[in-house]
C-alpha cells in the first residue's frame, strides 16, 4: 500500500490528518544559519588579533601580515563567523620614528588594511578601511643589559594586539556550513 493511494479503511477526505502540520513551522535543527548567501554589510566591524609581532623598521609597503578574528561576527544576534577565523592583511605605509625636537616623544606608525578572510582554505576577499597603529618601543637584550652597547630602538606591533577594521564594501559569504561551527585551527584563544 502506497501512502498516496486511498485504502478502504481510510476516509477519502484527509482533512482530519493533514500531511503537513497546520502551524507551518518547520523545526530549525540545522547547526548553521539557513540563509543561503548572507552578506556582511559595509560598515561591519572586524576586530582581529595579530598572529605575529613585526618590526616597523623591517616592514615594507605591500608586506602581508596574518591575524585571526578576535570577536565573532554576528548578524541579528546569530553568530555567522566564529572567532579564530584566519584573516590576512597588508601594510599600506610605514612611518619610522622621527627625531623629535625638544621633549616630543618619538612614535612609529604603520597603516594596515585587511584583504581576505580565510574559511576552510577558501579566501574571501575583503575591502576594509585602513587604520594607523602606533608601534610599541621594543627593548632588545642589548638595551636591557648594563654594559652592553645600545643598539637603535626597535618599534614593533606585538603578537596578540587587537585592531578593529571596518568593511568598506559588503562581503557575500557563500559557504555558510563551514562558518558557524567555530572549528578553526587556533580558536582556543
C-alpha positions in Angstrom: 0.0 0.0 0.0 1.5 3.3 -1.0 0.8 6.4 1.2 -0.9 8.3 -1.6 -3.4 5.6 -2.5 -6.7 5.5 -0.7 -7.4 2.4 1.2 -10.8 1.1 2.2 -10.3 1.9 5.9 -9.1 5.5 5.2 -11.5 8.3 4.7 -11.5 9.9 1.3 -11.0 13.3 2.9 -7.7 13.7 4.7 -8.5 17.0 6.5 -8.6 15.2 9.8 -5.0 14.2 9.5 -3.1 16.6 7.2 0.3 15.5 6.0 1.8 18.9 6.9 1.4 20.4 10.4 -1.1 23.3 10.4 1.3 25.7 12.2 3.5 25.6 9.0 6.6 25.8 11.2 9.5 23.6 10.4 11.8 22.7 13.2 15.2 24.5 12.9 17.6 21.7 13.7 20.4 23.0 11.4 23.7 23.9 13.2 24.2 26.9 11.0 22.3 29.9 9.6 19.8 28.8 6.9 20.3 31.9 4.8 22.0 30.7 1.6 24.1 33.7 0.8 24.3 36.0 3.9 26.0 39.4 3.4 28.1 41.3 5.8 27.1 44.9 5.1 29.6 47.8 4.6 30.3 49.3 8.0 30.6 45.9 9.8 33.4 46.0 12.3 36.1 43.3 12.2 38.3 43.0 15.3 41.3 40.9 14.7 44.3 39.7 16.8 47.8 39.7 15.3 49.3 36.3 14.9 52.9 37.5 14.9 54.9 40.5 16.0 56.7 42.6 13.4 59.2 45.3 13.4 58.3 48.7 11.9 62.0 49.1 10.8 61.8 45.9 8.8 58.2 46.3 7.5 57.7 47.1 3.8 54.7 48.6 1.9 52.7 45.7 0.5 54.0 43.2 3.0 51.4 40.7 4.3 50.5 40.0 7.9 48.4 37.3 9.5 45.7 37.8 12.1 42.6 36.0 13.3 39.1 37.2 14.3 39.2 38.2 17.9 35.4 38.8 18.1 32.8 36.6 16.3 30.8 38.3 13.6 27.1 38.2 14.4 24.1 39.3 12.4 20.7 39.7 14.1 22.1 38.0 17.2 23.3 34.9 15.4 27.0 34.1 15.1 27.9 33.9 11.4 31.6 33.6 11.7 33.2 32.4 15.0 36.3 34.0 16.5 39.6 32.4 15.4 38.9 32.6 11.7 42.1 33.4 9.9 42.4 36.9 8.3 45.2 38.3 6.1 46.1 41.9 5.6 48.8 44.1 4.2 51.0 47.0 5.2 49.9 50.2 3.4 52.6 52.6 4.7 55.2 52.8 7.4 56.4 55.8 9.4 59.6 55.2 11.4 60.2 57.3 14.4 61.4 60.8 13.6 63.9 62.5 15.8 61.7 64.8 17.8 62.6 68.3 18.6 62.7 69.1 22.3 60.8 66.8 24.5 58.3 65.4 22.0 58.1 61.6 22.3 59.2 59.6 19.3 56.5 57.5 17.7 56.4 54.9 14.9 53.2 54.3 12.9 52.1 51.7 10.4 49.0 51.9 8.3 47.3 48.5 7.8 44.3 47.1 5.9 42.6 43.7 5.7 42.3 42.0 2.4 41.0 38.4 3.0 39.1 36.2 5.4 40.0 32.6 5.1 37.4 29.9 5.7 38.4 26.3 5.4 41.1 27.2 2.9 38.7 29.4 0.9 39.8 33.0 0.5 37.0 35.6 0.7 38.4 39.0 -0.5 37.7 41.9 1.9 37.8 45.6 1.4 38.3 47.5 4.7 39.2 50.9 5.8 42.9 51.3 6.7 44.0 52.2 10.2 47.1 53.7 11.8 48.6 51.6 14.6 51.1 53.1 16.9 54.0 50.7 17.5 55.4 49.8 20.8 59.1 50.5 21.7 60.7 47.1 21.9 63.7 46.8 24.3 66.0 44.2 22.9 68.6 42.4 25.1 71.4 44.8 24.5 69.3 47.7 25.6 68.2 45.9 28.8 71.6 44.7 29.9 74.0 47.2 31.5 77.5 47.3 30.0 76.3 46.2 26.5 76.3 48.5 23.6 72.9 50.1 23.0 71.5 49.5 19.5 68.9 51.7 17.8 65.4 51.3 19.3 63.1 48.9 17.6 59.4 49.7 17.4 57.0 46.7 16.9 53.4 45.7 16.6 53.3 42.9 19.1 51.7 39.5 18.7 48.2 39.4 20.2 47.5 43.1 19.6 43.8 43.7 18.7 42.9 46.0 15.9 39.5 46.9 14.6 38.8 47.5 10.9 35.5 48.5 9.1 34.3 46.9 5.9 34.0 49.5 3.1 32.1 47.2 0.8 29.6 44.3 1.6 31.0 40.8 1.9 29.0 38.0 0.4 29.6 34.8 2.4 28.8 31.8 0.2 29.7 28.7 2.3 27.6 29.1 5.4 28.0 25.5 6.6 31.7 26.0 7.3 31.4 29.3 9.0 29.2 29.0 12.1 30.7 25.8 13.6 33.7 27.7 15.1 36.1 24.8 14.3 39.1 26.9 13.4 42.6 25.5 14.0 43.5 28.1 16.6 40.1 29.0 18.1 41.3 28.0 21.6 42.3 31.6 22.4 
